[in-house]
């Protein structure tokens, strides 16, 4: 009994250690109010939610990913899809930051290079990805390209953390380049370096918060002829050189306060 009391006072009990490890990640965060003009802005803090399984993009900073081939690598933490009803917290609140230095409050546009920033448990990191084979430990069970939070050592954000937002309809992507992103509409998040899309999948990933859903960087296409038939009915081109729309695994949306 005395040993238990001593361990409790010293914070060495397993339950207390877990609470100390997870508590800062669950700190409540105030999201940005829904924009009055209906368009997203640089500096908005919101939740990023999948249209595929309604999971919310989250990070687990109490778990780390070892780098495979770097001498002095940046800290890396796995990203997952947490429960859709999870309240806004440090682990799932995402801030849209311009990679090219655009000021906060300016419109966030389609095709603009942005970074998705997490401020969690005393660390500031960015949603990142790398080519397959660099550090294949987080989503190895999914067998797809990594998605993780990278904490850079310096002030420069690495290009691995650079993304663009595109409309879900591929026919509208050239037309809408440079126009503001409509808040509340689905979009596709494209990794600038590999051109693959951020995706949510129904694969269980075990984290310190329990069993959650996987997140990876992979472009999912519809393999059937339904897409071609749908285009024929509305008079759009159907030859083999057209771009195909991604499926719902690659569709994301934002949730404001």
C-alpha positions in Angstrom: 0.0 0.0 0.0 2.8 2.3 0.9 4.5 1.6 -2.5 1.2 2.4 -4.3 0.9 5.7 -2.5 4.5 6.6 -3.2 4.1 5.7 -6.9 0.9 7.8 -7.1 2.5 10.8 -5.5 5.6 10.4 -7.7 3.4 10.1 -10.9 5.0 6.7 -11.8 1.7 4.8 -12.0 0.9 3.6 -15.5 -2.5 5.3 -15.5 -1.0 8.6 -14.4 1.8 8.3 -17.1 -0.8 7.7 -19.7 -2.9 10.7 -18.6 0.1 12.9 -18.6 1.0 11.7 -22.1 -2.4 12.1 -23.6 -3.8 15.1 -21.7 -1.9 17.8 -23.6 -3.1 16.4 -26.9 -6.7 16.6 -25.8 -6.5 20.2 -24.7 -9.6 22.1 -26.1 -9.0 24.4 -29.1 -11.3 27.2 -30.3 -12.0 26.8 -34.1 -12.4 29.7 -36.5 -16.0 30.9 -36.9 -17.6 30.1 -40.3 -16.6 32.7 -42.8 -19.4 35.3 -43.6 -18.5 35.4 -47.3 -18.4 31.6 -47.6 -14.7 31.3 -48.6 -11.8 29.8 -46.7 -8.9 32.0 -45.5 -5.2 31.6 -44.8 -4.9 31.2 -41.0 -8.3 29.4 -40.5 -8.3 26.8 -37.7 -10.7 24.0 -38.4 -11.3 20.3 -38.4 -10.5 18.3 -41.6 -13.1 15.6 -42.1 -13.2 12.8 -44.6 -16.2 12.4 -46.8 -15.4 8.6 -47.0 -15.8 7.5 -43.4 -16.4 10.9 -41.6 -13.2 10.5 -39.6 -11.3 13.6 -38.5 -7.7 14.0 -39.4 -5.7 13.8 -36.1 -2.2 13.4 -34.9 -0.7 11.3 -32.1 2.3 13.1 -30.7 2.9 10.5 -28.0 4.0 8.1 -30.7 7.1 8.7 -32.9 8.2 7.3 -36.2 11.9 6.5 -36.6 13.4 7.7 -39.9 15.0 5.1 -42.1 17.9 6.9 -43.8 18.5 10.3 -42.1 21.4 11.1 -39.8 19.6 13.8 -37.8 15.9 13.6 -38.9 13.0 15.8 -37.9 10.6 14.4 -35.3 7.7 12.5 -37.0 4.4 11.5 -35.6 1.7 9.3 -37.2 -1.6 10.8 -38.4 -4.8 8.9 -38.2 -8.6 9.4 -38.6 -10.2 9.8 -35.2 -13.9 9.6 -34.3 -16.2 12.1 -36.3 -17.8 13.3 -33.0 -14.4 14.1 -31.4 -14.4 17.6 -29.9 -11.9 20.2 -31.3 -8.6 19.6 -29.6 -4.9 20.1 -30.1 -4.6 16.8 -31.9 -7.2 17.4 -34.6 -7.3 21.2 -35.0 -5.6 22.1 -38.3 -4.4 25.6 -39.3 -4.1 26.4 -43.0 -0.7 28.2 -43.5 0.6 29.6 -46.8 3.8 27.9 -48.0 4.7 31.0 -50.0 4.2 33.5 -47.2 0.7 34.9 -48.0 -0.7 36.9 -45.0 -3.3 35.5 -42.7 -6.8 36.5 -43.6 -6.2 36.5 -47.3 -8.4 34.1 -49.4 -7.2 30.5 -49.7 -7.3 29.6 -53.4 -7.4 26.5 -55.4 -3.9 25.5 -56.6 -2.2 27.7 -53.9 0.6 26.0 -52.0 -0.4 25.6 -48.3 0.7 23.7 -45.2 -1.5 22.0 -42.7 -0.2 23.0 -39.3 -0.7 21.2 -36.0 0.1 22.8 -32.6 0.0 19.9 -30.2 1.6 19.0 -26.9 4.2 21.8 -27.2 5.2 20.9 -30.8 4.4 22.7 -34.0 4.4 20.4 -37.0 3.0 20.0 -40.5 1.2 17.3 -42.3 3.8 15.7 -44.5 4.5 12.8 -46.8 7.5 11.3 -48.6 8.1 8.9 -51.4 7.6 5.2 -50.6 10.6 3.6 -49.0 11.8 6.6 -47.0 10.2 5.8 -43.7 7.6 3.1 -44.1 6.5 2.5 -40.6 3.3 4.5 -39.9 1.0 3.1 -42.6 2.8 -0.1 -43.4 -0.4 -2.1 -42.7 -2.1 0.0 -45.4 0.8 -0.5 -47.9 0.5 3.1 -49.2 2.6 6.2 -49.1 3.1 7.7 -45.7 1.1 10.6 -44.0 2.6 12.0 -40.8 3.2 15.1 -38.8 6.7 16.5 -39.3 8.3 18.8 -36.8 11.0 20.8 -38.6 14.1 21.8 -36.5 14.5 25.2 -38.3 12.2 27.9 -39.4 11.9 26.7 -43.0 9.0 24.4 -43.8 10.2 21.4 -45.9 8.7 20.8 -49.3 7.4 17.4 -48.0 4.9 19.5 -46.1 3.5 21.4 -49.1 0.0 20.7 -50.4 -2.6 22.2 -52.8 -6.4 22.1 -52.7 -8.3 21.1 -55.9 -12.0 20.8 -56.7 -13.4 17.3 -56.7 -14.5 17.7 -60.4 -11.4 17.3 -62.6 -13.1 19.3 -65.4 -13.2 22.4 -63.1 -9.6 22.3 -61.9 -8.0 24.5 -64.6 -11.0 26.9 -64.6 -10.9 27.4 -60.8 -7.2 27.8 -60.4 -6.6 31.0 -58.3 -10.2 31.3 -57.2 -11.1 31.1 -53.5 -12.0 27.7 -52.0 -15.6 27.5 -51.0 -16.1 26.7 -47.3 -18.2 23.6 -46.8 -17.7 22.1 -50.3 -15.6 18.9 -50.7 -12.1 19.1 -52.1 -9.1 17.0 -52.9 -5.7 17.6 -51.1 -2.7 17.0 -53.4 0.8 16.5 -52.2 3.0 18.8 -54.2 6.1 16.6 -54.3 4.5 13.3 -55.3 1.2 14.6 -56.7 -0.7 11.9 -54.8 -3.9 12.6 -52.8 -4.5 12.5 -49.1 -6.8 9.6 -48.4 -8.8 8.1 -45.5 -9.2 4.3 -45.4 -11.2 1.8 -43.3 -8.1 0.1 -41.9 -7.7 0.0 -38.2 -4.6 1.7 -36.7 -3.8 1.2 -33.0 -2.6 4.4 -31.3 -2.3 5.5 -27.7 -6.0 6.6 -28.0 -7.2 3.1 -29.0 -8.1 1.8 -32.4 -8.5 4.5 -35.0 -8.7 4.6 -38.8 -5.8 4.9 -41.2 -4.8 7.9 -43.3 -2.4 7.6 -46.2 -1.4 9.5 -49.4 -2.7 7.6 -52.4 -4.9 8.4 -55.3 -8.0 6.3 -55.5 -9.8 6.0 -58.9 -13.0 4.3 -59.9 -11.9 1.3 -62.0 -15.3 0.6 -63.6 -16.9 2.2 -66.7 -19.5 4.1 -64.7 -17.4 7.3 -64.9 -17.3 7.1 -68.7 -21.1 6.4 -69.0 -21.9 9.3 -66.7 -19.8 11.7 -68.9 -21.5 10.5 -72.0 -24.9 11.4 -70.6 -23.9 15.0 -70.0 -22.0 15.4 -73.3 -18.4 15.5 -72.0 -15.4 13.8 -73.7 -15.0 10.1 -73.1 -11.8 9.2 -74.9 -9.0 7.5 -73.0 -6.9 10.6 -72.5 -9.3 12.4 -70.1 -8.5 12.7 -66.4 -10.5 10.6 -64.0 -12.2 11.8 -60.9 -10.9 10.4 -57.6 -13.3 8.4 -55.4 -14.6 9.4 -51.9 -11.4 8.2 -50.2 -9.8 11.3 -51.4 -12.6 13.8 -50.6 -12.2 16.1 -47.6 -14.1 19.0 -46.1 -13.6 21.5 -43.3 -15.6 22.0 -40.1 -15.8 25.4 -38.5 -17.0 26.5 -35.1 
